[in-house]
Amino acid sequence: MSEEEEEQNLLREAKKLRWEDRLLHKNWKVRSEANADLASFLNNSIHDPPDLRLKQFGPLFRKTLADSNAPVQDKALDALISFLESPMPKPLEGIINGFFVVFNFQSNVIN
């Protein structure tokens, strides 16, 4: 089996793991793909604010955003933005909107 086939097999097998296991996997490509899949999942699958899956993902971002691999951090940031843009209960909307205002202000100041 070639190296590319092994990598594709690893990525395919990793999709069978729990989200947490994928997001914290030892292979950076698995972690990167997991973050991309999570962003897509959050954008396309969660439409109801009380969805309990939102609570499942929140605590994982502390670890995924601190990844030692820059491309994985980038994908984790995309997943976090999708998480923050997902439907939230009304009290959280103000907090989330405030986060985006501060984030946009800081990025404009830096640039």
HELIX and SHEET records of a PDB file:
HELIX    1   1 GLU A    3  ALA A   14  1                                  12    
HELIX    2   2 TRP A   19  LEU A   23  1                                   5    
HELIX    3   3 TRP A   28  SER A   45  1                                  18    
HELIX    4   4 ARG A   53  PHE A   57  1                                   5    
HELIX    5   5 GLY A   58  LEU A   60  5                                   3    
HELIX    6   6 PHE A   61  THR A   64  1                                   4    
HELIX    7   7 ALA A   70  GLU A   85  1                                  16    
HELIX    8   8 LYS A   90  ILE A  110  1                                  21    
END                                                                             
